[in-house]
């Protein structure tokens, strides 16, 4: 298993064709969504685009089998976004490796909170890594319900 930073151009076909195949809105390198809990921020903050996203890939035998990205959403919060693992390679710790890389990047950037909005079907991978759910399930444009999760980071 080889992990490395990848480009948006590398992750985009995976996101478009495998993670969000029926998505109607444009797939961008990052999202302007904010963490909607502590502090009651606006749900969208365009200043997020001042931060730089990081994209990760996991390769086995030169095949891209897992991806994730992350980006800051304010000066202390970091979002994990777009995790996907090839169904033929699930159960091998790939999601956990991607979360580890994302968490490390969040720490490097000085974040105190790592958050995401996983699908209900992916939630167990998040809770296994130490994320806690916040609030109830929400409906999105994907076929599955989503829920907010958070993980406080050591500082």
N, CA, C and O atoms as a GROMACS GRO file, in nm:
protein
  620
    1UNK      N    1   0.085  -0.117   0.000
    1UNK     CA    2   0.000   0.000   0.000
    1UNK      C    3   0.090   0.123   0.000
    1UNK      O    4   0.177   0.137   0.086
    2UNK      N    5   0.068   0.211  -0.095
    2UNK     CA    6   0.143   0.337  -0.105
    2UNK      C    7   0.044   0.452  -0.092
    2UNK      O    8  -0.058   0.455  -0.161
    3UNK      N    9   0.075   0.546  -0.005
    3UNK     CA   10  -0.008   0.664   0.010
    3UNK      C   11   0.070   0.785  -0.040
    3UNK      O   12   0.192   0.794  -0.020
    4UNK      N   13  -0.001   0.877  -0.104
    4UNK     CA   14   0.065   1.000  -0.148
    4UNK      C   15  -0.038   1.109  -0.175
    4UNK      O   16  -0.156   1.083  -0.195
    5UNK      N   17   0.013   1.231  -0.173
    5UNK     CA   18  -0.072   1.343  -0.212
    5UNK      C   19  -0.099   1.331  -0.360
    5UNK      O   20  -0.012   1.294  -0.439
    6UNK      N   21  -0.222   1.363  -0.397
    6UNK     CA   22  -0.262   1.360  -0.537
    6UNK      C   23  -0.323   1.495  -0.573
    6UNK      O   24  -0.340   1.580  -0.485
    7UNK      N   25  -0.356   1.515  -0.697
    7UNK     CA   26  -0.413   1.641  -0.743
    7UNK      C   27  -0.566   1.632  -0.749
    7UNK      O   28  -0.623   1.523  -0.744
    8UNK      N   29  -0.628   1.747  -0.761
    8UNK     CA   30  -0.773   1.750  -0.781
    8UNK      C   31  -0.808   1.678  -0.911
    8UNK      O   32  -0.909   1.608  -0.917
    9UNK      N   33  -0.727   1.695  -1.014
    9UNK     CA   34  -0.755   1.628  -1.142
    9UNK      C   35  -0.752   1.477  -1.129
    9UNK      O   36  -0.820   1.407  -1.204
   10UNK      N   37  -0.674   1.424  -1.034
   10UNK     CA   38  -0.668   1.280  -1.012
   10UNK      C   39  -0.790   1.232  -0.933
   10UNK      O   40  -0.844   1.125  -0.962
   11UNK      N   41  -0.832   1.310  -0.834
   11UNK     CA   42  -0.943   1.266  -0.748
   11UNK      C   43  -1.079   1.289  -0.815
   11UNK      O   44  -1.175   1.217  -0.788
   12UNK      N   45  -1.088   1.390  -0.903
   12UNK     CA   46  -1.217   1.426  -0.962
   12UNK      C   47  -1.289   1.309  -1.031
   12UNK      O   48  -1.408   1.291  -1.006
   13UNK      N   49  -1.225   1.228  -1.116
   13UNK     CA   50  -1.299   1.118  -1.180
   13UNK      C   51  -1.355   1.016  -1.079
   13UNK      O   52  -1.462   0.960  -1.100
   14UNK      N   53  -1.281   0.994  -0.970
   14UNK     CA   54  -1.330   0.903  -0.865
   14UNK      C   55  -1.454   0.962  -0.801
   14UNK      O   56  -1.556   0.895  -0.788
   15UNK      N   57  -1.445   1.088  -0.761
   15UNK     CA   58  -1.559   1.153  -0.698
   15UNK      C   59  -1.680   1.156  -0.793
   15UNK      O   60  -1.791   1.123  -0.753
   16UNK      N   61  -1.656   1.196  -0.917
   16UNK     CA   62  -1.765   1.212  -1.014
   16UNK      C   63  -1.830   1.078  -1.050
   16UNK      O   64  -1.952   1.068  -1.055
   17UNK      N   65  -1.748   0.976  -1.076
   17UNK     CA   66  -1.801   0.851  -1.129
   17UNK      C   67  -1.835   0.747  -1.022
   17UNK      O   68  -1.918   0.659  -1.045
   18UNK      N   69  -1.770   0.756  -0.905
   18UNK     CA   70  -1.788   0.650  -0.806
   18UNK      C   71  -1.848   0.696  -0.675
   18UNK      O   72  -1.930   0.626  -0.617
   19UNK      N   73  -1.807   0.813  -0.627
   19UNK     CA   74  -1.858   0.860  -0.498
   19UNK      C   75  -1.990   0.934  -0.514
   19UNK      O   76  -2.085   0.908  -0.439
   20UNK      N   77  -1.997   1.025  -0.610
   20UNK     CA   78  -2.118   1.106  -0.632
   20UNK      C   79  -2.166   1.094  -0.777
   20UNK      O   80  -2.172   1.195  -0.847
   21UNK      N   81  -2.199   0.973  -0.825
   21UNK     CA   82  -2.230   0.957  -0.967
   21UNK      C   83  -2.355   1.030  -1.015
   21UNK      O   84  -2.365   1.062  -1.134
   22UNK      N   85  -2.449   1.056  -0.929
   22UNK     CA   86  -2.572   1.124  -0.972
   22UNK      C   87  -2.580   1.267  -0.922
   22UNK      O   88  -2.688   1.328  -0.922
   23UNK      N   89  -2.470   1.321  -0.880
   23UNK     CA   90  -2.467   1.456  -0.825
   23UNK      C   91  -2.502   1.557  -0.933
   23UNK      O   92  -2.452   1.550  -1.045
   24UNK      N   93  -2.589   1.651  -0.898
   24UNK     CA   94  -2.630   1.754  -0.993
   24UNK      C   95  -2.544   1.880  -0.982
   24UNK      O   96  -2.519   1.945  -1.083
   25UNK      N   97  -2.500   1.914  -0.862
   25UNK     CA   98  -2.418   2.033  -0.846
   25UNK      C   99  -2.274   2.004  -0.888
   25UNK      O  100  -2.230   1.889  -0.889
   26UNK      N  101  -2.202   2.110  -0.923
   26UNK     CA  102  -2.064   2.096  -0.966
   26UNK      C  103  -1.978   2.041  -0.852
   26UNK      O  104  -2.000   2.072  -0.736
   27UNK      N  105  -1.881   1.961  -0.889
   27UNK     CA  106  -1.786   1.909  -0.791
   27UNK      C  107  -1.664   2.000  -0.793
   27UNK      O  108  -1.594   2.010  -0.894
   28UNK      N  109  -1.642   2.066  -0.683
   28UNK     CA  110  -1.531   2.160  -0.669
   28UNK      C  111  -1.423   2.100  -0.581
   28UNK      O  112  -1.448   2.002  -0.510
   29UNK      N  113  -1.302   2.156  -0.584
   29UNK     CA  114  -1.194   2.104  -0.501
   29UNK      C  115  -1.224   2.111  -0.352
   29UNK      O  116  -1.172   2.031  -0.274
   30UNK      N  117  -1.306   2.206  -0.312
   30UNK     CA  118  -1.342   2.220  -0.172
   30UNK      C  119  -1.482   2.279  -0.163
   30UNK      O  120  -1.539   2.323  -0.262
   31UNK      N  121  -1.534   2.278  -0.042
   31UNK     CA  122  -1.670   2.325  -0.019
   31UNK      C  123  -1.667   2.445   0.074
   31UNK      O  124  -1.577   2.457   0.158
   32UNK      N  125  -1.763   2.534   0.060
   32UNK     CA  126  -1.774   2.651   0.147
   32UNK      C  127  -1.859   2.622   0.271
   32UNK      O  128  -1.887   2.713   0.349
   33UNK      N  129  -1.899   2.496   0.289
   33UNK     CA  130  -1.980   2.461   0.407
   33UNK      C  131  -1.898   2.478   0.535
   33UNK      O  132  -1.779   2.447   0.538
   34UNK      N  133  -1.964   2.527   0.639
   34UNK     CA  134  -1.899   2.545   0.768
   34UNK      C  135  -1.951   2.442   0.867
   34UNK      O  136  -2.054   2.377   0.844
   35UNK      N  137  -1.879   2.427   0.978
   35UNK     CA  138  -1.923   2.343   1.090
   35UNK      C  139  -2.039   2.417   1.155
   35UNK      O  140  -2.020   2.526   1.207
   36UNK      N  141  -2.161   2.360   1.153
   36UNK     CA  142  -2.280   2.437   1.194
   36UNK      C  143  -2.312   2.436   1.343
   36UNK      O  144  -2.420   2.478   1.382
   37UNK      N  145  -2.221   2.390   1.425
   37UNK     CA  146  -2.255   2.375   1.566
   37UNK      C  147  -2.189   2.484   1.650
   37UNK      O  148  -2.234   2.599   1.645
   38UNK      N  149  -2.088   2.455   1.724
   38UNK     CA  150  -2.027   2.552   1.814
   38UNK      C  151  -2.008   2.687   1.745
   38UNK      O  152  -1.946   2.696   1.640
   39UNK      N  153  -2.063   2.792   1.807
   39UNK     CA  154  -2.047   2.926   1.755
   39UNK      C  155  -2.154   2.969   1.656
   39UNK      O  156  -2.158   3.086   1.618
   40UNK      N  157  -2.240   2.878   1.614
   40UNK     CA  158  -2.348   2.908   1.519
   40UNK      C  159  -2.303   2.993   1.401
   40UNK      O  160  -2.356   3.102   1.380
   41UNK      N  161  -2.206   2.946   1.325
   41UNK     CA  162  -2.161   3.025   1.209
   41UNK      C  163  -2.263   3.023   1.096
   41UNK      O  164  -2.360   2.947   1.100
   42UNK      N  165  -2.239   3.106   0.998
   42UNK     CA  166  -2.319   3.099   0.877
   42UNK      C  167  -2.295   2.962   0.812
   42UNK      O  168  -2.185   2.909   0.824
   43UNK      N  169  -2.395   2.905   0.746
   43UNK     CA  170  -2.376   2.772   0.686
   43UNK      C  171  -2.276   2.769   0.571
   43UNK      O  172  -2.220   2.664   0.539
   44UNK      N  173  -2.254   2.884   0.509
   44UNK     CA  174  -2.160   2.895   0.397
   44UNK      C  175  -2.066   3.012   0.426
   44UNK      O  176  -2.111   3.118   0.469
   45UNK      N  177  -1.938   2.993   0.401
   45UNK     CA  178  -1.840   3.099   0.421
   45UNK      C  179  -1.742   3.094   0.305
   45UNK      O  180  -1.659   3.004   0.298
   46UNK      N  181  -1.750   3.189   0.216
   46UNK     CA  182  -1.665   3.190   0.097
   46UNK      C  183  -1.517   3.213   0.132
   46UNK      O  184  -1.430   3.189   0.048
   47UNK      N  185  -1.488   3.260   0.252
   47UNK     CA  186  -1.348   3.278   0.293
   47UNK      C  187  -1.276   3.144   0.303
   47UNK      O  188  -1.153   3.140   0.305
   48UNK      N  189  -1.351   3.035   0.310
   48UNK     CA  190  -1.290   2.902   0.313
   48UNK      C  191  -1.201   2.882   0.190
   48UNK      O  192  -1.101   2.810   0.198
   49UNK      N  193  -1.236   2.944   0.078
   49UNK     CA  194  -1.159   2.928  -0.044
   49UNK      C  195  -1.022   2.995  -0.037
   49UNK      O  196  -0.940   2.982  -0.128
   50UNK      N  197  -0.996   3.068   0.072
   50UNK     CA  198  -0.861   3.122   0.095
   50UNK      C  199  -0.765   3.013   0.142
   50UNK      O  200  -0.643   3.028   0.132
   51UNK      N  201  -0.820   2.902   0.193
   51UNK     CA  202  -0.738   2.790   0.237
   51UNK      C  203  -0.709   2.698   0.119
   51UNK      O  204  -0.776   2.705   0.015
   52UNK      N  205  -0.610   2.613   0.135
   52UNK     CA  206  -0.571   2.522   0.027
   52UNK      C  207  -0.612   2.379   0.063
   52UNK      O  208  -0.578   2.331   0.170
   53UNK      N  209  -0.686   2.311  -0.025
   53UNK     CA  210  -0.721   2.171   0.003
   53UNK      C  211  -0.602   2.078  -0.023
   53UNK      O  212  -0.512   2.109  -0.100
   54UNK      N  213  -0.606   1.964   0.043
   54UNK     CA  214  -0.505   1.860   0.021
   54UNK      C  215  -0.581   1.733  -0.017
   54UNK      O  216  -0.683   1.699   0.043
   55UNK      N  217  -0.531   1.662  -0.117
   55UNK     CA  218  -0.594   1.540  -0.168
   55UNK      C  219  -0.498   1.424  -0.147
   55UNK      O  220  -0.378   1.435  -0.172
   56UNK      N  221  -0.554   1.311  -0.100
   56UNK     CA  222  -0.474   1.193  -0.071
   56UNK      C  223  -0.523   1.074  -0.153
   56UNK      O  224  -0.643   1.060  -0.180
   57UNK      N  225  -0.429   0.989  -0.193
   57UNK     CA  226  -0.463   0.867  -0.262
   57UNK      C  227  -0.388   0.749  -0.203
   57UNK      O  228  -0.276   0.763  -0.156
   58UNK      N  229  -0.452   0.633  -0.206
   58UNK     CA  230  -0.390   0.508  -0.166
   58UNK      C  231  -0.383   0.420  -0.291
   58UNK      O  232  -0.483   0.398  -0.360
   59UNK      N  233  -0.265   0.370  -0.317
   59UNK     CA  234  -0.241   0.286  -0.433
   59UNK      C  235  -0.198   0.147  -0.389
   59UNK      O  236  -0.120   0.131  -0.296
   60UNK      N  237  -0.251   0.047  -0.456
   60UNK     CA  238  -0.206  -0.091  -0.442
   60UNK      C  239  -0.180  -0.143  -0.582
   60UNK      O  240  -0.267  -0.140  -0.668
   61UNK      N  241  -0.058  -0.189  -0.605
   61UNK     CA  242  -0.016  -0.236  -0.738
   61UNK      C  243  -0.047  -0.132  -0.846
   61UNK      O  244  -0.098  -0.166  -0.952
   62UNK      N  245  -0.014  -0.007  -0.818
   62UNK     CA  246  -0.032   0.106  -0.910
   62UNK      C  247  -0.179   0.138  -0.940
   62UNK      O  248  -0.208   0.216  -1.031
   63UNK      N  249  -0.271   0.079  -0.866
   63UNK     CA  250  -0.413   0.108  -0.884
   63UNK      C  251  -0.459   0.200  -0.770
   63UNK      O  252  -0.435   0.171  -0.653
   64UNK      N  253  -0.526   0.310  -0.806
   64UNK     CA  254  -0.581   0.401  -0.706
   64UNK      C  255  -0.704   0.336  -0.644
   64UNK      O  256  -0.806   0.318  -0.711
   65UNK      N  257  -0.694   0.299  -0.515
   65UNK     CA  258  -0.801   0.222  -0.450
   65UNK      C  259  -0.871   0.299  -0.338
   65UNK      O  260  -0.968   0.250  -0.281
   66UNK      N  261  -0.822   0.419  -0.306
   66UNK     CA  262  -0.885   0.499  -0.201
   66UNK      C  263  -0.843   0.644  -0.212
   66UNK      O  264  -0.730   0.674  -0.247
   67UNK      N  265  -0.937   0.734  -0.181
   67UNK     CA  266  -0.909   0.877  -0.187
   67UNK      C  267  -0.976   0.949  -0.071
   67UNK      O  268  -1.074   0.901  -0.014
   68UNK      N  269  -0.923   1.063  -0.038
   68UNK     CA  270  -0.986   1.155   0.057
   68UNK      C  271  -0.924   1.292   0.038
   68UNK      O  272  -0.818   1.305  -0.024
   69UNK      N  273  -0.990   1.392   0.090
   69UNK     CA  274  -0.934   1.526   0.088
   69UNK      C  275  -0.963   1.593   0.221
   69UNK      O  276  -1.040   1.543   0.303
   70UNK      N  277  -0.900   1.707   0.239
   70UNK     CA  278  -0.926   1.785   0.359
   70UNK      C  279  -0.893   1.930   0.333
   70UNK      O  280  -0.810   1.964   0.249
   71UNK      N  281  -0.960   2.016   0.409
   71UNK     CA  282  -0.930   2.159   0.402
   71UNK      C  283  -0.983   2.228   0.526
   71UNK      O  284  -1.080   2.183   0.588
   72UNK      N  285  -0.919   2.337   0.561
   72UNK     CA  286  -0.964   2.416   0.675
   72UNK      C  287  -1.097   2.482   0.641
   72UNK      O  288  -1.123   2.516   0.525
   73UNK      N  289  -1.178   2.499   0.743
   73UNK     CA  290  -1.304   2.573   0.726
   73UNK      C  291  -1.305   2.698   0.812
   73UNK      O  292  -1.392   2.784   0.797
   74UNK      N  293  -1.210   2.709   0.901
   74UNK     CA  294  -1.178   2.833   0.971
   74UNK      C  295  -1.041   2.813   1.035
   74UNK      O  296  -0.972   2.717   1.002
   75UNK      N  297  -1.001   2.901   1.124
   75UNK     CA  298  -0.864   2.893   1.176
   75UNK      C  299  -0.839   2.776   1.270
   75UNK      O  300  -0.723   2.745   1.298
   76UNK      N  301  -0.944   2.707   1.319
   76UNK     CA  302  -0.923   2.592   1.408
   76UNK      C  303  -0.999   2.466   1.365
   76UNK      O  304  -0.992   2.364   1.434
   77UNK      N  305  -1.070   2.472   1.255
   77UNK     CA  306  -1.152   2.358   1.212
   77UNK      C  307  -1.108   2.310   1.074
   77UNK      O  308  -1.071   2.389   0.988
   78UNK      N  309  -1.112   2.177   1.055
   78UNK     CA  310  -1.064   2.113   0.933
   78UNK      C  311  -1.166   2.008   0.891
   78UNK      O  312  -1.211   1.927   0.971
   79UNK      N  313  -1.203   2.012   0.765
   79UNK     CA  314  -1.303   1.919   0.714
   79UNK      C  315  -1.239   1.805   0.636
   79UNK      O  316  -1.154   1.828   0.549
   80UNK      N  317  -1.278   1.682   0.666
   80UNK     CA  318  -1.245   1.565   0.587
   80UNK      C  319  -1.358   1.550   0.486
   80UNK      O  320  -1.476   1.547   0.523
   81UNK      N  321  -1.322   1.540   0.356
   81UNK     CA  322  -1.426   1.542   0.253
   81UNK      C  323  -1.393   1.446   0.139
   81UNK      O  324  -1.281   1.443   0.088
   82UNK      N  325  -1.492   1.368   0.102
   82UNK     CA  326  -1.481   1.288  -0.020
   82UNK      C  327  -1.407   1.157  -0.006
   82UNK      O  328  -1.338   1.115  -0.100
   83UNK      N  329  -1.419   1.091   0.109
   83UNK     CA  330  -1.350   0.963   0.122
   83UNK      C  331  -1.423   0.857   0.039
   83UNK      O  332  -1.546   0.850   0.037
   84UNK      N  333  -1.344   0.775  -0.028
   84UNK     CA  334  -1.397   0.665  -0.107
   84UNK      C  335  -1.291   0.555  -0.110
   84UNK      O  336  -1.172   0.583  -0.127
   85UNK      N  337  -1.334   0.430  -0.092
   85UNK     CA  338  -1.247   0.314  -0.105
   85UNK      C  339  -1.314   0.216  -0.201
   85UNK      O  340  -1.432   0.186  -0.189
   86UNK      N  341  -1.236   0.168  -0.296
   86UNK     CA  342  -1.285   0.071  -0.394
   86UNK      C  343  -1.347  -0.047  -0.318
   86UNK      O  344  -1.285  -0.102  -0.227
   87UNK      N  345  -1.470  -0.086  -0.355
   87UNK     CA  346  -1.536  -0.196  -0.284
   87UNK      C  347  -1.454  -0.325  -0.277
   87UNK      O  348  -1.466  -0.400  -0.180
   88UNK      N  349  -1.371  -0.352  -0.378
   88UNK     CA  350  -1.288  -0.473  -0.378
   88UNK      C  351  -1.174  -0.467  -0.276
   88UNK      O  352  -1.110  -0.568  -0.248
   89UNK      N  353  -1.149  -0.348  -0.221
   89UNK     CA  354  -1.036  -0.330  -0.128
   89UNK      C  355  -1.081  -0.287   0.011
   89UNK      O  356  -0.997  -0.254   0.095
   90UNK      N  357  -1.210  -0.287   0.038
   90UNK     CA  358  -1.259  -0.247   0.169
   90UNK      C  359  -1.225  -0.352   0.273
   90UNK      O  360  -1.207  -0.470   0.241
   91UNK      N  361  -1.216  -0.308   0.398
   91UNK     CA  362  -1.182  -0.398   0.507
   91UNK      C  363  -1.032  -0.420   0.524
   91UNK      O  364  -0.990  -0.508   0.599
   92UNK      N  365  -0.951  -0.341   0.454
   92UNK     CA  366  -0.805  -0.356   0.461
   92UNK      C  367  -0.738  -0.238   0.533
   92UNK      O  368  -0.615  -0.226   0.532
   93UNK      N  369  -0.817  -0.151   0.596
   93UNK     CA  370  -0.760  -0.038   0.669
   93UNK      C  371  -0.730   0.084   0.584
   93UNK      O  372  -0.663   0.177   0.630
   94UNK      N  373  -0.778   0.085   0.462
   94UNK     CA  374  -0.749   0.197   0.372
   94UNK      C  375  -0.816   0.325   0.420
   94UNK      O  376  -0.754   0.431   0.420
   95UNK      N  377  -0.941   0.318   0.460
   95UNK     CA  378  -1.010   0.437   0.511
   95UNK      C  379  -0.940   0.491   0.634
   95UNK      O  380  -0.926   0.612   0.650
   96UNK      N  381  -0.895   0.401   0.722
   96UNK     CA  382  -0.826   0.445   0.844
   96UNK      C  383  -0.694   0.514   0.809
   96UNK      O  384  -0.657   0.611   0.873
   97UNK      N  385  -0.624   0.464   0.708
   97UNK     CA  386  -0.500   0.527   0.664
   97UNK      C  387  -0.530   0.666   0.607
   97UNK      O  388  -0.456   0.761   0.634
   98UNK      N  389  -0.635   0.678   0.529
   98UNK     CA  390  -0.672   0.809   0.474
   98UNK      C  391  -0.711   0.907   0.584
   98UNK      O  392  -0.674   1.024   0.578
   99UNK      N  393  -0.785   0.860   0.683
   99UNK     CA  394  -0.820   0.947   0.796
   99UNK      C  395  -0.694   0.990   0.872
   99UNK      O  396  -0.684   1.105   0.915
  100UNK      N  397  -0.599   0.900   0.888
  100UNK     CA  398  -0.475   0.933   0.957
  100UNK      C  399  -0.400   1.044   0.884
  100UNK      O  400  -0.352   1.139   0.946
  101UNK      N  401  -0.390   1.033   0.753
  101UNK     CA  402  -0.325   1.136   0.673
  101UNK      C  403  -0.397   1.270   0.685
  101UNK      O  404  -0.334   1.375   0.697
  102UNK      N  405  -0.529   1.265   0.680
  102UNK     CA  406  -0.609   1.388   0.689
  102UNK      C  407  -0.596   1.451   0.827
  102UNK      O  408  -0.581   1.572   0.838
  103UNK      N  409  -0.600   1.368   0.931
  103UNK     CA  410  -0.584   1.420   1.066
  103UNK      C  411  -0.445   1.483   1.084
  103UNK      O  412  -0.432   1.590   1.144
  104UNK      N  413  -0.343   1.418   1.032
  104UNK     CA  414  -0.208   1.474   1.042
  104UNK      C  415  -0.200   1.610   0.974
  104UNK      O  416  -0.141   1.704   1.028
  105UNK      N  417  -0.259   1.622   0.856
  105UNK     CA  418  -0.258   1.750   0.784
  105UNK      C  419  -0.332   1.856   0.864
  105UNK      O  420  -0.289   1.971   0.870
  106UNK      N  421  -0.444   1.818   0.926
  106UNK     CA  422  -0.520   1.912   1.009
  106UNK      C  423  -0.434   1.962   1.125
  106UNK      O  424  -0.435   2.081   1.157
  107UNK      N  425  -0.359   1.872   1.186
  107UNK     CA  426  -0.270   1.910   1.296
  107UNK      C  427  -0.157   2.000   1.248
  107UNK      O  428  -0.124   2.099   1.314
  108UNK      N  429  -0.099   1.968   1.134
  108UNK     CA  430   0.007   2.051   1.076
  108UNK      C  431  -0.044   2.193   1.053
  108UNK      O  432   0.030   2.290   1.071
  109UNK      N  433  -0.170   2.206   1.014
  109UNK     CA  434  -0.228   2.336   0.987
  109UNK      C  435  -0.286   2.402   1.112
  109UNK      O  436  -0.348   2.508   1.103
  110UNK      N  437  -0.266   2.340   1.228
  110UNK     CA  438  -0.306   2.402   1.354
  110UNK      C  439  -0.452   2.388   1.391
  110UNK      O  440  -0.502   2.466   1.472
  111UNK      N  441  -0.520   2.292   1.334
  111UNK     CA  442  -0.663   2.274   1.363
  111UNK      C  443  -0.683   2.198   1.494
  111UNK      O  444  -0.599   2.118   1.534
  112UNK      N  445  -0.794   2.227   1.558
  112UNK     CA  446  -0.831   2.161   1.684
  112UNK      C  447  -0.947   2.065   1.667
  112UNK      O  448  -0.971   1.979   1.753
  113UNK      N  449  -1.021   2.079   1.556
  113UNK     CA  450  -1.140   1.998   1.532
  113UNK      C  451  -1.136   1.946   1.389
  113UNK      O  452  -1.116   2.023   1.295
  114UNK      N  453  -1.157   1.816   1.374
  114UNK     CA  454  -1.172   1.753   1.244
  114UNK      C  455  -1.318   1.713   1.232
  114UNK      O  456  -1.373   1.651   1.322
  115UNK      N  457  -1.382   1.748   1.120
  115UNK     CA  458  -1.524   1.717   1.105
  115UNK      C  459  -1.553   1.671   0.963
  115UNK      O  460  -1.473   1.688   0.871
  116UNK      N  461  -1.672   1.611   0.948
  116UNK     CA  462  -1.716   1.562   0.818
  116UNK      C  463  -1.866   1.541   0.820
  116UNK      O  464  -1.933   1.564   0.921
  117UNK      N  465  -1.919   1.497   0.706
  117UNK     CA  466  -2.062   1.468   0.692
  117UNK      C  467  -2.076   1.336   0.616
  117UNK      O  468  -2.116   1.336   0.500
  118UNK      N  469  -2.044   1.224   0.680
  118UNK     CA  470  -2.048   1.096   0.608
  118UNK      C  471  -2.189   1.045   0.582
  118UNK      O  472  -2.286   1.082   0.649
  119UNK      N  473  -2.196   0.959   0.484
  119UNK     CA  474  -2.319   0.885   0.459
  119UNK      C  475  -2.340   0.786   0.573
  119UNK      O  476  -2.246   0.741   0.638
  120UNK      N  477  -2.466   0.753   0.595
  120UNK     CA  478  -2.500   0.654   0.698
  120UNK      C  479  -2.426   0.523   0.674
  120UNK      O  480  -2.382   0.459   0.769
  121UNK      N  481  -2.413   0.483   0.548
  121UNK     CA  482  -2.348   0.356   0.515
  121UNK      C  483  -2.197   0.358   0.542
  121UNK      O  484  -2.136   0.252   0.550
  122UNK      N  485  -2.137   0.476   0.555
  122UNK     CA  486  -1.993   0.486   0.580
  122UNK      C  487  -1.961   0.521   0.725
  122UNK      O  488  -1.844   0.526   0.763
  123UNK      N  489  -2.062   0.544   0.806
  123UNK     CA  490  -2.043   0.594   0.941
  123UNK      C  491  -1.950   0.507   1.026
  123UNK      O  492  -1.872   0.559   1.105
  124UNK      N  493  -1.958   0.376   1.011
  124UNK     CA  494  -1.876   0.288   1.096
  124UNK      C  495  -1.727   0.312   1.076
  124UNK      O  496  -1.650   0.299   1.171
  125UNK      N  497  -1.684   0.348   0.956
  125UNK     CA  498  -1.542   0.379   0.933
  125UNK      C  499  -1.501   0.503   1.012
  125UNK      O  500  -1.389   0.510   1.064
  126UNK      N  501  -1.591   0.598   1.020
  126UNK     CA  502  -1.563   0.722   1.094
  126UNK      C  503  -1.558   0.697   1.244
  126UNK      O  504  -1.465   0.742   1.312
  127UNK      N  505  -1.656   0.627   1.295
  127UNK     CA  506  -1.658   0.602   1.440
  127UNK      C  507  -1.541   0.513   1.482
  127UNK      O  508  -1.489   0.527   1.593
  128UNK      N  509  -1.499   0.422   1.396
  128UNK     CA  510  -1.382   0.339   1.424
  128UNK      C  511  -1.258   0.425   1.441
  128UNK      O  512  -1.168   0.392   1.519
  129UNK      N  513  -1.252   0.537   1.369
  129UNK     CA  514  -1.136   0.627   1.377
  129UNK      C  515  -1.148   0.725   1.494
  129UNK      O  516  -1.054   0.798   1.523
  130UNK      N  517  -1.262   0.727   1.561
  130UNK     CA  518  -1.277   0.814   1.677
  130UNK      C  519  -1.368   0.934   1.658
  130UNK      O  520  -1.381   1.017   1.748
  131UNK      N  521  -1.433   0.943   1.544
  131UNK     CA  522  -1.531   1.050   1.523
  131UNK      C  523  -1.655   1.021   1.607
  131UNK      O  524  -1.689   0.905   1.631
  132UNK      N  525  -1.722   1.125   1.651
  132UNK     CA  526  -1.848   1.115   1.724
  132UNK      C  527  -1.957   1.184   1.641
  132UNK      O  528  -1.931   1.287   1.578
  133UNK      N  529  -2.076   1.128   1.642
  133UNK     CA  530  -2.186   1.190   1.568
  133UNK      C  531  -2.239   1.311   1.645
  133UNK      O  532  -2.233   1.318   1.767
  134UNK      N  533  -2.292   1.406   1.567
  134UNK     CA  534  -2.353   1.527   1.623
  134UNK      C  535  -2.484   1.551   1.550
  134UNK      O  536  -2.487   1.558   1.427
  135UNK      N  537  -2.594   1.562   1.626
  135UNK     CA  538  -2.724   1.585   1.563
  135UNK      C  539  -2.779   1.457   1.501
  135UNK      O  540  -2.729   1.347   1.524
  136UNK      N  541  -2.883   1.476   1.422
  136UNK     CA  542  -2.948   1.363   1.358
  136UNK      C  543  -2.913   1.354   1.210
  136UNK      O  544  -2.838   1.436   1.158
  137UNK      N  545  -2.968   1.254   1.145
  137UNK     CA  546  -2.944   1.235   1.003
  137UNK      C  547  -3.011   1.346   0.922
  137UNK      O  548  -3.119   1.394   0.957
  138UNK      N  549  -2.944   1.384   0.814
  138UNK     CA  550  -2.996   1.485   0.723
  138UNK      C  551  -3.002   1.427   0.582
  138UNK      O  552  -2.921   1.341   0.546
  139UNK      N  553  -3.097   1.472   0.506
  139UNK     CA  554  -3.108   1.428   0.368
  139UNK      C  555  -3.026   1.520   0.279
  139UNK      O  556  -3.028   1.642   0.296
  140UNK      N  557  -2.953   1.462   0.185
  140UNK     CA  558  -2.873   1.540   0.091
  140UNK      C  559  -2.906   1.491  -0.050
  140UNK      O  560  -2.998   1.412  -0.068
  141UNK      N  561  -2.831   1.539  -0.148
  141UNK     CA  562  -2.858   1.497  -0.284
  141UNK      C  563  -2.805   1.358  -0.316
  141UNK      O  564  -2.826   1.307  -0.426
  142UNK      N  565  -2.737   1.294  -0.219
  142UNK     CA  566  -2.697   1.154  -0.239
  142UNK      C  567  -2.815   1.066  -0.202
  142UNK      O  568  -2.913   1.113  -0.143
  143UNK      N  569  -2.805   0.940  -0.234
  143UNK     CA  570  -2.915   0.846  -0.209
  143UNK      C  571  -2.924   0.808  -0.062
  143UNK      O  572  -3.026   0.754  -0.019
  144UNK      N  573  -2.822   0.834   0.015
  144UNK     CA  574  -2.813   0.792   0.154
  144UNK      C  575  -2.820   0.913   0.246
  144UNK      O  576  -2.776   1.022   0.207
  145UNK      N  577  -2.873   0.897   0.364
  145UNK     CA  578  -2.875   1.004   0.463
  145UNK      C  579  -2.733   1.029   0.513
  145UNK      O  580  -2.650   0.938   0.514
  146UNK      N  581  -2.706   1.152   0.555
  146UNK     CA  582  -2.577   1.189   0.608
  146UNK      C  583  -2.592   1.237   0.752
  146UNK      O  584  -2.703   1.268   0.797
  147UNK      N  585  -2.480   1.242   0.824
  147UNK     CA  586  -2.481   1.290   0.960
  147UNK      C  587  -2.346   1.360   0.987
  147UNK      O  588  -2.242   1.317   0.937
  148UNK      N  589  -2.351   1.467   1.065
  148UNK     CA  590  -2.227   1.535   1.102
  148UNK      C  591  -2.150   1.452   1.204
  148UNK      O  592  -2.209   1.390   1.292
  149UNK      N  593  -2.017   1.452   1.189
  149UNK     CA  594  -1.929   1.388   1.286
  149UNK      C  595  -1.815   1.483   1.318
  149UNK      O  596  -1.779   1.570   1.239
  150UNK      N  597  -1.759   1.464   1.438
  150UNK     CA  598  -1.645   1.548   1.478
  150UNK      C  599  -1.546   1.465   1.557
  150UNK      O  600  -1.579   1.362   1.616
  151UNK      N  601  -1.423   1.514   1.556
  151UNK     CA  602  -1.318   1.454   1.638
  151UNK      C  603  -1.228   1.567   1.684
  151UNK      O  604  -1.171   1.639   1.603
  152UNK      N  605  -1.215   1.583   1.816
  152UNK     CA  606  -1.125   1.684   1.868
  152UNK      C  607  -0.983   1.632   1.855
  152UNK      O  608  -0.956   1.515   1.881
  153UNK      N  609  -0.892   1.720   1.815
  153UNK     CA  610  -0.753   1.682   1.792
  153UNK      C  611  -0.666   1.724   1.909
  153UNK      O  612  -0.691   1.826   1.973
  154UNK      N  613  -0.563   1.645   1.936
  154UNK     CA  614  -0.471   1.683   2.045
  154UNK      C  615  -0.390   1.805   2.004
  154UNK      O  616  -0.359   1.823   1.886
  155UNK      N  617  -0.356   1.887   2.100
  155UNK     CA  618  -0.273   2.003   2.068
  155UNK      C  619  -0.159   2.016   2.164
  155UNK      O  620  -0.079   2.109   2.153
   0.00000   0.00000   0.00000
